[in-house]
Amino acid sequence: QVLLQVSGPGLVKPSETLSLTCTVSGASITSHYWTWIRQPPGKGLELIGYIYYSGRTNYNPSLKSRVTMSVDTSKSQLSLKLASVTAADTAVYYCARDSGSSSSLDRWGQGTLVTVSS
Amino acid sequence: DIQMTQSPSSLSASVGDSVTITCRASQSISTYLNWYQQKPGKAPELLIYAASSLQSGVPSRFSGSGSGTDFTLTISSLQPEDFATYYCHQSYSTWTFGQGTKVEIK
């Protein structure tokens, strides 16, 4: 059974850096692309970016200047950092697995709400 | 960016009804179109990938069609567990999602 578990602080101050970790179990982290998606409260879904185990990344251009993603294959973990956050970055953050050939997201983590507030 | 426009934004239907949701892309995306179901407080779940392929474990009352710019998701006989929000998702270029369609109980 493939499980993705997102962890990290639920509250971040404005101008600081949001940091989240996604721990993958039941699947090889080297076999897929992995994505980060976010969803502001009551709103739709937004791609943050995706990463391959080799370190290859592709970020949403609207967030590219503030996003850093990385992979730790030894721990089977993904990392997301979003710098200089504002209230507009308040959202539920998900990690999800790209299925591969069809570029669809077939496994999702439970998501974690991150609130940006002083 | 490719804009994805879903219609309607919400609909009310009864158990047993057939429901169709439309998703239109601002440019051709071939069949790089996926559909997800999201229930309150939960992560989205994949229903349909590559426009018309049913994800493993998803009931056959769900179906998808379309190519190019126009796509549909159909639920042939709405069940109580189908009341949720549905999103389309294009994976042709920088991924974007539709704004969602909320299916509510009439």
Interface residues (C-beta under 8 A of the other chain):
Chain A: T35 G44 L45 E46 L47 N58 N60 P61 Y94 A96 S99 S102 S103 S104 L105 D106 W108 G109 Q110 G111
Chain B: D1 Y32 N34 Y36 K42 A43 P44 E45 L46 Y49 A50 S53 Q55 Y87 H89 S91 T94 W95 T96 F97 G98 Q99 G100
